[in-house]
Amino acid sequence: MLRLAYLAMLVFVLVTTLPLELYLGVRVWRRLRRLALTVLPVTCVFLAWDLYAVAAGHWDFHPEQTTGLVVGALPLEEVLFFLVVPVAAVMTLEAVRVVRGWPVGDEAGPR
């Protein structure tokens, strides 16, 4: 059961932010280009940092607590973490924006 704990946490994060898309209409998943331009640079930086830390021996991942699937030197769950958590952060920001009525980014009118 420990093998699925990390993955289960990531699924939990996605599932709990899904109502923001469905009920508040934050439209994060409908604007994939915008989401990718926001999430991918952060993901790349943190994956590089993680790869360095693992290679330098600063930390590692217990094989009994991951699925065993790896991407490069990192467990799949760790790679997904750097995608899921920023997406959840964007979803949360967009939910606050929708509730508060704040224009952001490409939706802001001319000044």
Residue pairs with C-beta under 8 A, 6 or more apart in sequence:
2 64
2 65
3 64
3 65
3 66
3 67
3 68
4 67
5 65
6 65
6 66
6 75
6 77
6 78
6 81
7 67
7 76
7 77
7 80
10 77
10 80
10 81
10 84
13 84
13 85
13 88
14 84
14 87
14 88
17 87
17 88
17 91
17 92
20 26
20 28
20 91
20 92
20 94
20 95
21 27
21 28
21 29
21 91
24 95
24 98
24 99
25 98
26 91
26 94
26 95
26 97
26 98
27 94
28 35
28 87
28 90
28 91
28 94
29 35
34 105
34 106
35 87
35 90
38 86
38 90
39 83
39 86
39 87
39 90
42 82
42 86
43 82
43 83
43 86
46 82
47 74
47 79
47 82
50 74
50 78
50 82
51 72
51 73
51 74
53 59
54 60
54 61
54 73
54 74
55 73
61 74
61 75
61 78
66 75
66 76
66 77
66 78
67 75
67 76
67 77
68 75
69 75
69 76
70 76
71 79
93 104
94 104
96 102
97 103
97 104
103 109
